[in-house]
Amino acid sequence: MGENIVRLSKLQAGERPERPEVAPDPNADGAELLDRVYEFLGRFIAYPSKEARAAHTLWIAHTHLMECWETTPRLAFVSAEPESGKTRALEITELLVPSPILAVNVSPAYLVRKIASEAGVTILFDEVDTVFNGSRAKEGAEDVRGLLNGGYRRGAIVGRCTMHGSVAVPEELPSFAPVALAGLGTLPDTIKSRSIIIRMQRRAPDERITPYRRRYHAVEGEQLCGKLAAWAAAVADKIAIPDLPDEITDRSADCWEALIAVADAAGGHWPDIARCNAVMFVTVFRAEAEEQGRGIQLLAHMRAALGNDEHAFTSAILDRLVKLDESPYADIKGKPLTDRQLALRLRPYNIKPKLVRIGTQVSRGYARADFYDAWRRYLPATPG
């Protein structure tokens, strides 16, 4: 009783008490436990779909069995606009995973040292858009990208040199750890391909969730976490390589193998749920990749349409795009590409129309300089 009071007081104060060692519970019903986690998550988070909620449930469970996996998928909560529930998703995740590290605006060196020094940590990385996106990208972004990319596979290391006096001593630090991300916009392609992406939306007026208050709800979450740990300890030596749906191959298999294995270990309706979810997520991901391919094609066509011009009016750009050989812009649902459609297609790359002056004329158009960052990231370099 006294220990529980101490833990409760720490949780109410916002502190994270150390979790005691748990004994395996061979009598735990895995399917029922995952159902409870699914219900707990849904009380506080407005998901875009039930599939997203189930994927989150399975990802949380897989963090308690890290010794069983060769790869660990990144779980990414992204949205087009703020106040869409991304941070809340990480806050609830923190209650349910082992050794959580809620990171905001951290350095690559901190992440590397934390993962290497504390076995079994789970990294919860909020506001990741401030690291990677556009003009806000920070120094060290490539180091973070490398850590997130490499650390999804067991055995990955990060090389560092530590100075001992005047002598540089090389170090090889392990970087394998589960990571959940939250941020606005999109993620680098290399991280997206290693992620299960949940696209959060701002809650509609008729969507109801329970207001989350840590001082009231953290203890319940901690208890669920303990039950997950006890169940995981009991089934760890029974985890088997699962049969994957035919649609799940290559990098997608790396992302979903652990989650489907968790579902198989839990039993009940979870094996079917996991496989159906995997197929749905992979199908959506491939459709988004195809859409991004069209976006990259437009960036290349804009480079051709602008030519050597520093500025061009939108009307002139549309005319040039339509006249390209085998142009895909001449017939879009029976009409040529419009200025609004062009703006919408360029928006994901942080490129927007503006008032430009050419000679004595002023009209809405595009500046060549606004494309440089996107061209550098997505297109092969051209001479000069």
RODO-2510 file (C-alpha; in nm, 4 decimals, decimal comma):
residues 384
     n   res          X          Y          Z
     1     m     0,0000     0,0000     0,0000
     2     g     0,2772     0,2440     0,0958
     3     e     0,4629     0,1790    -0,2316
     4     n     0,1463     0,2486    -0,4317
     5     i     0,0944     0,5804    -0,2470
     6     v     0,4518     0,6864    -0,3284
     7     r     0,4063     0,5951    -0,6953
     8     l     0,0752     0,7816    -0,7101
     9     s     0,2267     1,0951    -0,5561
    10     k     0,5121     1,0906    -0,8078
    11     l     0,2727     1,0514    -1,0993
    12     q     0,0550     1,3343    -0,9751
    13     a     0,3643     1,5536    -0,9505
    14     g     0,4517     1,4756    -1,3109
    15     e     0,7474     1,2536    -1,2212
    16     r     0,8071     0,9127    -1,3747
    17     p     0,8698     0,6552    -1,0983
    18     e     1,0949     0,3607    -1,1703
    19     r     0,8963     0,0554    -1,2676
    20     p     0,9603    -0,2506    -1,0577
    21     e     1,0719    -0,5781    -1,2118
    22     v     0,7715    -0,7826    -1,3168
    23     a     0,7279    -1,1565    -1,2955
    24     p     0,6007    -1,3423    -1,6031
    25     d     0,2280    -1,4064    -1,5943
    26     p     0,1615    -1,7298    -1,7875
    27     n    -0,2107    -1,7028    -1,7130
    28     a    -0,2532    -1,3625    -1,8798
    29     d    -0,4998    -1,3520    -2,1685
    30     g    -0,3101    -1,1675    -2,4417
    31     a    -0,6132    -1,0925    -2,6563
    32     e    -0,8087    -0,9525    -2,3636
    33     l    -0,5084    -0,7427    -2,2583
    34     l    -0,4702    -0,5917    -2,6058
    35     d    -0,8428    -0,5193    -2,6034
    36     r    -0,7971    -0,3263    -2,2787
    37     v    -0,5081    -0,1269    -2,4227
    38     y    -0,7172    -0,0563    -2,7348
    39     e    -1,0025     0,0700    -2,5170
    40     f    -0,7702     0,2812    -2,2991
    41     l    -0,6149     0,4514    -2,6031
    42     g    -0,9539     0,5257    -2,7568
    43     r    -1,0730     0,7093    -2,4462
    44     f    -0,8168     0,9860    -2,4912
    45     i    -0,7160     0,9872    -2,8598
    46     a    -0,9375     1,0667    -3,1599
    47     y    -0,7950     0,8331    -3,4229
    48     p    -0,8566     0,8716    -3,7965
    49     s    -0,9673     0,5059    -3,8092
    50     k    -1,0040     0,1922    -3,6006
    51     e    -0,7136     0,0444    -3,7988
    52     a    -0,4863     0,3238    -3,6756
    53     r    -0,5936     0,2567    -3,3174
    54     a    -0,5231    -0,1159    -3,3531
    55     a    -0,1811    -0,0481    -3,5090
    56     h    -0,0952     0,1795    -3,2148
    57     t    -0,2015    -0,0954    -2,9729
    58     l     0,0187    -0,3554    -3,1405
    59     w     0,3148    -0,1177    -3,1614
    60     i     0,2947    -0,0493    -2,7877
    61     a     0,2876    -0,4228    -2,7138
    62     h     0,5903    -0,4870    -2,9369
    63     t     0,8039    -0,2454    -2,7304
    64     h     0,7822    -0,4908    -2,4387
    65     l     0,9369    -0,7685    -2,6500
    66     m     1,2353    -0,5935    -2,8063
    67     e     1,4665    -0,8889    -2,7504
    68     c     1,2535    -1,0849    -3,0000
    69     w     1,2826    -0,8554    -3,3030
    70     e     1,5308    -0,7964    -3,5814
    71     t     1,3593    -0,4698    -3,6750
    72     t     1,1378    -0,2179    -3,4970
    73     p     0,9097     0,0073    -3,7033
    74     r     0,8920     0,3776    -3,6285
    75     l     0,5392     0,4874    -3,5366
    76     a     0,4718     0,8321    -3,6855
    77     f     0,1813     1,0575    -3,5892
    78     v     0,1687     1,3323    -3,8515
    79     s    -0,0893     1,5933    -3,9467
    80     a    -0,1348     1,8854    -4,1812
    81     e    -0,2411     2,1220    -3,9013
    82     p    -0,1610     2,1651    -3,5303
    83     e    -0,4012     2,0613    -3,2539
    84     s    -0,4695     1,7263    -3,4148
    85     g    -0,3885     1,5037    -3,1168
    86     k    -0,0293     1,4075    -3,2019
    87     t     0,1282     1,5138    -2,8733
    88     r    -0,1602     1,3587    -2,6790
    89     a    -0,0913     1,0295    -2,8588
    90     l     0,2689     1,0402    -2,7359
    91     e     0,1593     1,1328    -2,3833
    92     i    -0,0677     0,8293    -2,3631
    93     t     0,1980     0,6103    -2,5239
    94     e     0,4408     0,7183    -2,2511
    95     l     0,2260     0,5476    -1,9876
    96     l     0,2258     0,2128    -2,1642
    97     v     0,5785     0,1524    -2,2956
    98     p     0,8974     0,0510    -2,1116
    99     s     1,1464     0,3206    -2,0073
   100     p     0,9954     0,6052    -2,2105
   101     i     1,2042     0,9096    -2,3021
   102     l     0,9783     1,1971    -2,4119
   103     a     1,2119     1,4029    -2,6308
   104     v     1,1513     1,7517    -2,7686
   105     n     1,4246     1,9573    -2,9326
   106     v     1,7014     1,7171    -2,8335
   107     s     2,0466     1,6816    -2,9826
   108     p     2,1633     1,3743    -3,1748
   109     a     2,4368     1,3220    -2,9150
   110     y     2,1769     1,3052    -2,6360
   111     l     1,9694     1,0444    -2,8207
   112     v     2,2741     0,8332    -2,9040
   113     r     2,4013     0,8363    -2,5456
   114     k     2,0565     0,7699    -2,3981
   115     i     1,9944     0,4668    -2,6177
   116     a     2,3438     0,3302    -2,5564
   117     s     2,3417     0,3837    -2,1793
   118     e     1,9908     0,2642    -2,0905
   119     a     1,8825    -0,0743    -2,2156
   120     g     1,5200    -0,1026    -2,3229
   121     v     1,4397     0,2673    -2,3648
   122     t     1,1521     0,3817    -2,5862
   123     i     1,2077     0,7163    -2,7597
   124     l     0,9014     0,9394    -2,8006
   125     f     1,0115     1,2246    -3,0277
   126     d     0,7694     1,5187    -3,0404
   127     e     0,7806     1,8168    -3,2811
   128     v     1,0034     1,6246    -3,5195
   129     d     0,8994     1,8662    -3,7973
   130     t     1,1234     2,1320    -3,6400
   131     v     1,4212     1,9049    -3,7103
   132     f     1,3580     1,8181    -4,0738
   133     n     1,1132     2,0468    -4,2484
   134     g     1,2010     2,3278    -4,4854
   135     s     1,3684     2,6429    -4,3634
   136     r     1,3245     2,5339    -4,0004
   137     a     1,5532     2,2324    -4,0425
   138     k     1,8122     2,2357    -3,7675
   139     e     2,1802     2,1657    -3,7506
   140     g     2,2226     1,7999    -3,6701
   141     a     1,9142     1,6933    -3,8690
   142     e     2,1208     1,4520    -4,0775
   143     d     2,2590     1,2926    -3,7610
   144     v     1,9053     1,2444    -3,6259
   145     r     1,7929     1,1066    -3,9609
   146     g     2,0820     0,8597    -3,9610
   147     l     2,0036     0,7499    -3,6065
   148     l     1,6346     0,6951    -3,6830
   149     n     1,7111     0,5184    -4,0105
   150     g     1,9824     0,2877    -3,8810
   151     g     1,8402     0,2239    -3,5351
   152     y     1,5360     0,0421    -3,6645
   153     r     1,7481    -0,2696    -3,7268
   154     r     1,9204    -0,4780    -3,4589
   155     g     2,2957    -0,4458    -3,4589
   156     a     2,2983    -0,0883    -3,5923
   157     i     2,5664     0,1293    -3,4374
   158     v     2,6578     0,4962    -3,4345
   159     g     3,0272     0,5803    -3,4512
   160     r     3,1607     0,8572    -3,2293
   161     c     3,5017     0,9834    -3,1263
   162     t     3,5529     1,0746    -2,7606
   163     m     3,8456     1,2886    -2,6582
   164     h     4,0577     1,1516    -2,3738
   165     g     4,2931     1,4376    -2,3200
   166     s     4,4447     1,4973    -2,6622
   167     v     4,3662     1,1461    -2,7882
   168     a     4,0547     1,0739    -2,9943
   169     v     3,9133     0,7323    -2,9005
   170     p     3,6571     0,5811    -3,1421
   171     e     3,3357     0,4450    -2,9931
   172     e     3,0673     0,2240    -3,1444
   173     l     2,7349     0,2849    -2,9702
   174     p     2,4241     0,0692    -3,0242
   175     s     2,1249     0,2549    -3,1709
   176     f     1,8562    -0,0153    -3,1886
   177     a     1,5473     0,1161    -3,0071
   178     p     1,1733     0,1670    -3,0667
   179     v     1,0828     0,5230    -3,1658
   180     a     0,7474     0,7014    -3,1945
   181     l     0,7427     1,0373    -3,3732
   182     a     0,4975     1,3259    -3,3896
   183     g     0,5094     1,6286    -3,6145
   184     l     0,3484     1,8510    -3,8745
   185     g     0,3785     1,7950    -4,2477
   186     t     0,5748     1,5033    -4,3785
   187     l     0,8866     1,3041    -4,2955
   188     p     1,1992     1,2292    -4,4980
   189     d     1,1377     0,9422    -4,7397
   190     t     1,3946     0,7193    -4,5721
   191     i     1,2152     0,7501    -4,2380
   192     k     0,8684     0,7117    -4,3928
   193     s     0,9661     0,3791    -4,5488
   194     r     1,0591     0,2519    -4,2026
   195     s     0,7424     0,3829    -4,0363
   196     i     0,3815     0,3002    -3,9724
   197     i     0,2235     0,6375    -4,0411
   198     i    -0,0943     0,7547    -3,8662
   199     r    -0,2307     1,0738    -4,0216
   200     m    -0,4055     1,2536    -3,7387
   201     q    -0,6891     1,4988    -3,7947
   202     r    -0,8346     1,7782    -3,5889
   203     r    -1,1229     1,6406    -3,3852
   204     a    -1,4696     1,7027    -3,5274
   205     p    -1,7351     1,8706    -3,3060
   206     d    -1,9265     1,5442    -3,2687
   207     e    -1,6203     1,3372    -3,1722
   208     r    -1,6015     1,2890    -2,7970
   209     i    -1,2983     1,1846    -2,5951
   210     t    -1,2191     1,1873    -2,2245
   211     p    -1,0092     1,4896    -2,1242
   212     y    -0,6712     1,3483    -2,0208
   213     r    -0,5393     1,4484    -1,6803
   214     r    -0,2173     1,2806    -1,5812
   215     r    -0,2908     1,2981    -1,2092
   216     y    -0,6134     1,1001    -1,2606
   217     h    -0,5306     0,8592    -1,5412
   218     a    -0,1580     0,7843    -1,5153
   219     v    -0,1945     0,5137    -1,2508
   220     e    -0,4365     0,3168    -1,4670
   221     g    -0,1947     0,3437    -1,7574
   222     e     0,0944     0,2307    -1,5391
   223     q    -0,1030    -0,0724    -1,4272
   224     l    -0,1766    -0,1657    -1,7883
   225     c     0,1915    -0,1249    -1,8683
   226     g     0,2805    -0,3653    -1,5885
   227     k     0,0326    -0,6217    -1,7180
   228     l     0,1780    -0,5877    -2,0697
   229     a     0,5279    -0,6431    -1,9307
   230     a     0,4176    -0,9526    -1,7343
   231     w     0,2404    -1,0992    -2,0380
   232     a     0,5385    -1,0235    -2,2643
   233     a     0,7785    -1,1920    -2,0222
   234     a     0,5625    -1,5043    -2,0315
   235     v     0,5367    -1,5287    -2,4119
   236     a     0,8814    -1,4022    -2,5159
   237     d     1,0248    -1,7494    -2,5725
   238     k     0,7164    -1,8495    -2,7742
   239     i     0,7302    -1,5687    -3,0325
   240     a     0,7452    -1,7163    -3,3820
   241     i     0,8191    -1,5681    -3,7229
   242     p     0,4694    -1,5018    -3,8606
   243     d     0,3248    -1,5814    -4,2002
   244     l     0,2756    -1,2473    -4,3769
   245     p     0,0105    -1,1588    -4,6354
   246     d     0,1361    -1,1692    -4,9947
   247     e     0,1115    -0,7904    -5,0179
   248     i     0,3602    -0,7435    -4,7324
   249     t     0,7136    -0,7653    -4,8734
   250     d     1,0576    -0,6040    -4,8439
   251     r     1,0600    -0,2929    -4,6219
   252     s     0,6891    -0,3357    -4,5434
   253     a     0,7682    -0,6788    -4,3998
   254     d     1,0321    -0,5198    -4,1766
   255     c     0,7677    -0,2811    -4,0436
   256     w     0,4882    -0,5287    -3,9852
   257     e     0,6572    -0,8575    -3,8906
   258     a     0,6919    -0,7699    -3,5214
   259     l     0,3365    -0,6360    -3,4906
   260     i     0,1839    -0,9399    -3,6580
   261     a     0,3952    -1,1678    -3,4372
   262     v     0,2567    -0,9869    -3,1303
   263     a    -0,0965    -1,0392    -3,2593
   264     d    -0,0300    -1,4111    -3,3160
   265     a     0,1038    -1,4443    -2,9615
   266     a    -0,2043    -1,2691    -2,8217
   267     g    -0,4473    -1,4802    -3,0236
   268     g    -0,8224    -1,4224    -3,0376
   269     h    -0,9243    -1,1817    -3,3129
   270     w    -0,5890    -1,0012    -3,3160
   271     p    -0,4099    -1,2103    -3,5825
   272     d    -0,6810    -1,1286    -3,8368
   273     i    -0,6912    -0,7628    -3,7300
   274     a    -0,3147    -0,7268    -3,7638
   275     r    -0,2967    -0,8784    -4,1119
   276     c    -0,5906    -0,6773    -4,2451
   277     n    -0,4381    -0,3608    -4,0981
   278     a    -0,1001    -0,4355    -4,2505
   279     v    -0,2476    -0,4739    -4,5983
   280     m    -0,4507    -0,1536    -4,5604
   281     f    -0,1557     0,0535    -4,4354
   282     v     0,0777    -0,0763    -4,7055
   283     t    -0,1809    -0,0120    -4,9787
   284     v    -0,2273     0,3466    -4,8578
   285     f     0,1481     0,3975    -4,8301
   286     r     0,2032     0,2825    -5,1884
   287     a    -0,0758     0,5087    -5,3134
   288     e     0,0832     0,8027    -5,1312
   289     a     0,4214     0,7132    -5,2797
   290     e     0,2643     0,7181    -5,6265
   291     e     0,1125     1,0594    -5,5504
   292     q     0,4499     1,1837    -5,4325
   293     g     0,5976     1,0556    -5,7569
   294     r     0,3606     1,2861    -5,9414
   295     g     0,4689     1,5712    -5,7135
   296     i     0,8349     1,5104    -5,7939
   297     q     0,7462     1,4990    -6,1623
   298     l     0,5820     1,8412    -6,1250
   299     l     0,8969     1,9788    -5,9600
   300     a     1,0977     1,8648    -6,2607
   301     h     0,8450     2,0153    -6,4998
   302     m     0,8502     2,3432    -6,3062
   303     r     1,2265     2,3552    -6,3468
   304     a     1,1783     2,3186    -6,7210
   305     a     0,8910     2,5708    -6,7304
   306     l     1,0840     2,8361    -6,5405
   307     g     1,3955     2,7846    -6,7490
   308     n     1,6403     3,0625    -6,6614
   309     d     1,3688     3,3023    -6,5434
   310     e     1,4038     3,4276    -6,1872
   311     h     1,0260     3,4949    -6,1747
   312     a     0,7291     3,3954    -6,3882
   313     f     0,3597     3,4721    -6,3772
   314     t     0,1313     3,1788    -6,2989
   315     s    -0,0496     3,2214    -6,6320
   316     a     0,2774     3,1857    -6,8233
   317     i     0,3831     2,8806    -6,6191
   318     l     0,0494     2,7067    -6,6797
   319     d     0,0808     2,7739    -7,0526
   320     r     0,4316     2,6258    -7,0581
   321     l     0,3293     2,3203    -6,8546
   322     v     0,0397     2,2447    -7,0866
   323     k     0,2687     2,2690    -7,3915
   324     l     0,5267     2,0217    -7,2594
   325     d     0,5701     1,7057    -7,4686
   326     e     0,3174     1,4428    -7,3523
   327     s     0,1999     1,6898    -7,0897
   328     p    -0,0056     1,5398    -6,8033
   329     y    -0,1476     1,8873    -6,7339
   330     a    -0,3473     1,9458    -7,0509
   331     d    -0,6373     1,7212    -6,9530
   332     i    -0,7209     1,6900    -6,5844
   333     k    -1,0787     1,5676    -6,5651
   334     g    -1,1453     1,7291    -6,9015
   335     k    -0,9787     2,0642    -6,8270
   336     p    -0,6230     2,1998    -6,8189
   337     l    -0,4389     2,2503    -6,4901
   338     t    -0,5613     2,5595    -6,3030
   339     d    -0,3694     2,8048    -6,0848
   340     r    -0,5425     2,6686    -5,7737
   341     q    -0,4561     2,3080    -5,8614
   342     l    -0,0942     2,4062    -5,9223
   343     a    -0,0753     2,5808    -5,5837
   344     l    -0,2241     2,2790    -5,4049
   345     r     0,0256     2,0424    -5,5666
   346     l     0,3212     2,2586    -5,4697
   347     r     0,2061     2,3260    -5,1129
   348     p     0,3562     2,0057    -4,9631
   349     y     0,6977     2,1328    -5,0716
   350     n     0,6473     2,4692    -4,8947
   351     i     0,6236     2,6516    -5,2271
   352     k     0,3515     2,9160    -5,2573
   353     p     0,2525     3,1704    -5,5225
   354     k     0,3285     3,5354    -5,4534
   355     l     0,3073     3,8759    -5,6184
   356     v     0,5996     3,9125    -5,8597
   357     r     0,7107     4,2014    -6,0768
   358     i     0,8316     4,1495    -6,4321
   359     g     0,9112     4,4775    -6,6007
   360     t     0,6257     4,7099    -6,5196
   361     q     0,3721     4,4310    -6,4658
   362     v     0,2810     4,2868    -6,1276
   363     s     0,0800     3,9655    -6,0917
   364     r     0,0719     3,6405    -5,8988
   365     g     0,3440     3,3982    -5,9897
   366     y     0,6403     3,1992    -5,8628
   367     a     0,9997     3,2825    -5,7785
   368     r     1,2725     3,0474    -5,8931
   369     a     1,4521     3,0822    -5,5581
   370     d     1,1540     2,9278    -5,3767
   371     f     1,2130     2,5993    -5,5622
   372     y     1,5812     2,5602    -5,4812
   373     d     1,5351     2,3619    -5,1591
   374     a     1,2827     2,1197    -5,3136
   375     w     1,4897     2,0753    -5,6281
   376     r     1,7974     2,0045    -5,4170
   377     r     1,6161     1,7427    -5,2118
   378     y     1,4084     1,5622    -5,4734
   379     l     1,5689     1,6110    -5,8164
   380     p     1,9088     1,5127    -5,9543
   381     a     2,1490     1,8024    -5,9871
   382     t     2,1869     1,9743    -6,3233
   383     p     2,5125     2,1230    -6,4542
   384     g     2,5507     2,4716    -6,3092
***
